[in-house]
Amino acid sequence: MEYMGNKEYWDEKFAKRDDNLLNPEKSLVGGIGYFKRGTILDIACGDGRNTLFLLEKGFKVTGIDFSSRGLERLKMFSKKYNYDVNTIQIDLNNPNALNDIGVFDNILINHYRLNKEQFTRIENHISDNGVLFICGFGHMHSIDSKIREEDLIQPADFNDIKKSFELIKYIEDKDERGFFVTYIFRKTS
Ligand SMILES: C[S@@+](CC[C@H](N)C(=O)[O-])C[C@H]1O[C@@H](n2cnc3c(N)ncnc32)[C@H](O)[C@@H]1O
């Protein structure tokens, strides 16, 4: 339960962090060349370690999360480095949360598992040839008190989007924190 957590859990976690931002996701840094120039929606952006990296790379980024503390920190870091960021507080537990979010050239979902209903509609929010980047604990990660079976990214998660997206890169990575997968898709139609 803790991994996805509730708003209070994440607000408290972000409030305890110091003024240093964590490093961006390794596979995002390595995969940045696949992204389409333009806009990015960072879903469940937290305090913005990836959002900041994308801003540095010249993308126009919108970060969404339900943690007001996380978004405040993201705004604080963006101001410090003179970047313009768009933030929206959204609770993704609401099945219609993304209905009015608009269309982006890329979508990033890092260490958050979007629910199936929202995920099957994700293609409506990506422009043609746009990129969908997903990274998190994968199917071979061990389950414990913090990470539940339903938090793990499964290959079958992508069955419904195969018609509109091609997989351009898949990475598996195992380290002391666990088993991670990265999927980079490009929208074909
Ligand atoms: C493991 S963190 C990942 C943060 C960021 N993507 C990263 O890679 O550093 C999970 C994030 O999901 C957010 N989150 C969890 N449940 C959410 C929900 N129902 N609606 C919106 N955000 C949620 C948390 O606030 C937290 O920022």
The ligand as a MOL file (V3000), in Angstrom:
LIG
                    3D

  0  0  0     0  0            999 V3000
M  V30 BEGIN CTAB
M  V30 COUNTS 27 29 0 0 0
M  V30 BEGIN ATOM
M  V30 1 C 6.8640 6.4320 -6.4040 0
M  V30 2 S 6.3580 8.1220 -6.5750 0 CHG=1
M  V30 3 C 6.9780 8.5410 -8.1920 0
M  V30 4 C 7.1790 10.0160 -8.3830 0
M  V30 5 C 7.8460 10.4110 -9.7010 0
M  V30 6 N 7.1060 9.9460 -10.8580 0
M  V30 7 C 9.2640 9.9060 -9.7450 0
M  V30 8 O 9.5800 9.0450 -10.5740 0
M  V30 9 O 10.0650 10.3920 -8.9340 0 CHG=-1
M  V30 10 C 4.6170 7.9470 -6.8330 0
M  V30 11 C 3.8880 9.2580 -7.0480 0
M  V30 12 O 2.5420 8.9550 -7.3320 0
M  V30 13 C 1.7320 9.9420 -6.7280 0
M  V30 14 N 0.3940 9.3720 -6.5870 0
M  V30 15 C 0.0590 8.2270 -5.9270 0
M  V30 16 N -1.2700 8.0090 -6.0130 0
M  V30 17 C -1.7790 9.0520 -6.7500 0
M  V30 18 C -3.0910 9.3980 -7.1610 0
M  V30 19 N -4.1400 8.6710 -6.8190 0
M  V30 20 N -3.2540 10.5350 -7.8920 0
M  V30 21 C -2.1850 11.2900 -8.2240 0
M  V30 22 N -0.9200 11.0280 -7.8540 0
M  V30 23 C -0.7200 9.9120 -7.1300 0
M  V30 24 C 2.4320 10.2340 -5.4040 0
M  V30 25 O 2.0570 11.4750 -4.8530 0
M  V30 26 C 3.8940 10.1880 -5.8400 0
M  V30 27 O 4.3240 11.4640 -6.2270 0
M  V30 END ATOM
M  V30 BEGIN BOND
M  V30 1 1 1 2
M  V30 2 1 2 3
M  V30 3 1 2 10
M  V30 4 1 3 4
M  V30 5 1 4 5
M  V30 6 1 5 6
M  V30 7 1 5 7
M  V30 8 2 7 8
M  V30 9 1 7 9
M  V30 10 1 10 11
M  V30 11 1 11 12
M  V30 12 1 11 26
M  V30 13 1 12 13
M  V30 14 1 13 14
M  V30 15 1 13 24
M  V30 16 1 14 15
M  V30 17 1 14 23
M  V30 18 2 15 16
M  V30 19 1 16 17
M  V30 20 1 17 18
M  V30 21 2 17 23
M  V30 22 1 18 19
M  V30 23 2 18 20
M  V30 24 1 20 21
M  V30 25 2 21 22
M  V30 26 1 22 23
M  V30 27 1 24 25
M  V30 28 1 24 26
M  V30 29 1 26 27
M  V30 END BOND
M  V30 END CTAB
M  END
